[in-house]
Structure formats: C-alpha cells, structure tokens
C-alpha cells in the first residue's frame, strides 16, 4: 500500500514556479527544485514524474494566474476600452519595475525565448495561452469599437496582436535596461494605432 503524501502539491507547484521563473528551465536543477519545494528527489519524481512535467504544471499555474489577472482588469466596468488596454500596458511596466525589480520578467516570455523552439508540448501550451489572451483583448477592442472609443475601421485581431507584441516588447526592453519613462512612452505610442 502506498504511503499518503504529506505535502501540499499545490504549494510545491507554486514553489517550483518561483524557481523556474527566477532561473529559467535549463538553469533550474533538480536540487534547486528540492530546495524550493522542501521535497526530496524521490518525492518530486514520484509526484511529478520529471522536471519537465513539474515545469509544465508550474507554467500552467503561472498562466492561470496571469490570465485571471488580465480577465479581471479587462472585465472592469469602470474604464473605457482604451483605458483598459493602457492599464494592461501600465501593469506590465509596473511589474517590471516594482513587483519584480530582480529582472525575472515574465515566465511566459522567458519560456517562449528559452524553451519553445525545441519543445513541442511547451510550444503548444504557449500557443493556446496566446490564443486565449488574444481573444480576451480582441473582445475589449471590439467593445471599444462599438462604443466609439477605438477606431471602427481597424482590424480588431491585428490590434490585439499589436497589444500582445507591445507587452512582450516592453518586458524584453525592461530587461535590457530601458527605463520606465521610455517604456511608458512606448505604451502610449502603441495605443495611437487604436
């Protein structure tokens, strides 16, 4: 008879997410995961099967949280569509300079750069996540077009891609040392397309 687990699996995934987020997939060793989760190697492998499996679960957890935050922001009745989109960009800038001044950026962007080109399952996960965010943003843009807040002659899908590209560009630029003022100017410039 198998012994019952004596740890919170969700907390272990959260701790692993932090470790992968801070160092990246390749640089995070099994020992790093043991240190982060407080689990032994056998517990990690018995529960998660592999480092890759744990990474996929951690990435899914990160995406779930970030998409929940995005949905909450975009569902607000307080702001116009354009204000919501500007708030999305501002949140990214604030995260880069306030919430995560350690330069870790975004786990999704980091994974897209580090892992996706040679890992088909992770690439597929990133593609699904991108599609989900694209549709959330597109819905806000179309709402803004109906309300007259966003130019009705613009393609909503293209604008949604532009906003996501601006988010990624802001994150990468911040890691390259671009300052907050410059990135806020980028956010404002991106919105002129709307």
C-alpha positions in Angstrom: 0.0 0.0 0.0 1.3 3.4 -1.0 2.1 5.9 1.7 -0.1 9.0 1.7 1.6 12.2 0.6 2.5 14.5 3.4 2.8 17.7 1.5 0.6 20.2 -0.3 1.1 19.5 -4.1 -0.2 23.0 -5.0 2.3 24.6 -2.8 5.1 22.5 -4.3 4.0 23.6 -7.8 3.9 27.2 -6.7 7.5 26.9 -5.2 8.7 25.3 -8.4 7.1 28.0 -10.4 9.1 30.6 -8.5 12.3 28.6 -9.0 11.8 28.2 -12.8 10.7 31.9 -13.1 13.8 33.1 -11.3 16.4 31.0 -13.1 14.7 29.5 -16.3 14.0 25.9 -17.2 17.5 24.8 -18.1 19.3 26.5 -15.2 16.9 25.1 -12.6 18.4 21.9 -11.3 16.6 19.1 -9.5 18.4 20.2 -6.4 17.1 23.7 -6.9 13.6 22.3 -7.1 14.2 20.2 -3.9 15.4 23.3 -2.1 12.5 25.4 -3.3 9.8 22.9 -2.6 11.3 21.3 0.5 10.8 17.9 -1.0 13.3 15.2 -1.6 14.2 13.9 -5.1 12.1 10.8 -4.7 9.0 12.8 -3.7 9.5 15.1 -6.7 9.8 12.2 -9.2 7.1 10.1 -7.6 4.6 13.0 -7.7 5.6 14.9 -10.9 7.4 12.2 -12.9 10.1 14.5 -14.3 11.5 18.0 -14.1 9.7 18.7 -17.4 6.3 17.5 -16.0 6.8 19.8 -13.0 7.8 22.7 -15.3 4.6 22.2 -17.4 2.5 22.3 -14.3 4.3 25.4 -13.0 3.9 27.1 -16.3 0.2 26.2 -16.4 -0.2 27.6 -12.9 1.5 30.9 -13.9 -0.7 31.2 -17.0 -3.8 30.6 -15.0 -2.9 33.3 -12.5 -1.8 35.9 -15.1 -4.8 35.2 -17.3 -7.1 35.6 -14.3 -5.5 39.0 -13.5 -5.9 40.0 -17.2 -9.6 39.0 -17.2 -10.3 40.9 -14.0 -8.7 44.0 -15.5 -10.5 43.7 -18.8 -13.9 43.0 -17.2 -13.9 46.2 -15.3 -16.9 48.4 -15.8 -15.0 51.5 -14.5 -12.8 52.1 -17.6 -13.3 52.6 -21.3 -11.8 50.0 -23.7 -8.8 52.3 -24.4 -8.2 52.9 -20.7 -8.3 49.1 -20.1 -5.7 48.5 -22.8 -3.5 51.2 -21.4 -3.9 49.7 -17.9 -2.7 46.4 -19.3 0.5 48.0 -20.6 0.9 50.0 -17.4 0.6 46.9 -15.3 3.4 45.3 -17.2 5.6 48.3 -16.7 4.8 48.4 -13.0 5.6 44.7 -12.7 9.0 45.1 -14.3 10.0 48.0 -12.1 8.1 47.4 -8.9 6.8 43.9 -8.4 9.8 42.2 -10.0 12.8 44.5 -9.9 15.0 41.4 -9.9 14.7 41.3 -13.7 13.0 38.0 -13.9 10.4 39.3 -16.3 7.6 37.1 -17.4 7.7 33.3 -17.2 5.7 33.0 -20.5 8.0 35.4 -22.4 11.1 33.7 -20.8 9.8 30.3 -21.8 8.9 31.4 -25.3 12.5 32.5 -25.8 14.3 29.7 -23.9 12.2 26.6 -24.4 9.6 26.7 -27.1 11.8 26.3 -30.2 12.9 22.8 -29.1 10.0 21.6 -27.0 6.7 20.9 -28.9 4.5 20.4 -25.9 5.6 23.6 -24.3 5.2 25.4 -27.7 1.7 24.1 -27.9 0.9 25.3 -24.4 2.3 28.8 -25.2 0.2 28.9 -28.4 -3.0 28.0 -26.6 -2.2 30.7 -23.9 -1.5 33.3 -26.6 -4.9 32.5 -28.3 -6.7 32.9 -25.0 -5.2 36.3 -24.3 -5.7 37.3 -27.9 -9.4 36.6 -27.7 -9.8 38.4 -24.4 -8.1 41.5 -25.7 -9.9 41.3 -29.1 -13.3 41.3 -27.3 -12.4 44.5 -25.4 -11.2 46.1 -28.7 -14.5 45.2 -30.4 -16.4 46.6 -27.5 -14.5 49.8 -27.7 -15.2 50.0 -31.5 -18.9 49.7 -30.8 -18.7 52.4 -28.2 -16.6 54.7 -30.4 -13.6 54.6 -28.1 -11.5 52.7 -30.7 -11.4 53.4 -34.4 -14.0 51.1 -36.0 -12.1 50.7 -39.3 -9.2 48.9 -37.7 -8.9 45.2 -37.6 -9.6 44.1 -34.0 -7.4 40.9 -34.3 -4.5 42.9 -35.7 -4.8 45.4 -32.8 -5.0 42.5 -30.3 -1.7 41.1 -31.8 -0.2 44.6 -31.5 -1.0 44.9 -27.9 0.4 41.5 -27.1 3.5 42.3 -29.1 3.8 45.6 -27.1 3.6 43.7 -23.8 6.4 41.3 -24.9 8.5 44.1 -26.2 8.1 46.1 -23.0 9.1 43.1 -20.9 12.2 42.4 -23.0 13.2 46.1 -23.3 12.9 46.5 -19.5 15.3 43.5 -19.1 17.7 45.2 -21.5 17.8 48.3 -19.2 15.3 50.6 -20.9 13.9 52.9 -18.2 10.3 53.3 -17.1 9.7 56.7 -18.8 10.8 55.4 -22.1 8.5 52.3 -21.7 5.6 54.4 -20.8 6.2 56.4 -24.0 6.2 53.0 -25.9 2.8 52.1 -24.3 1.3 55.5 -25.3 2.7 55.2 -28.8 1.3 51.7 -29.2 -2.2 52.9 -28.3 -2.0 55.6 -31.1 -2.7 52.7 -33.5 -6.0 52.2 -31.9 
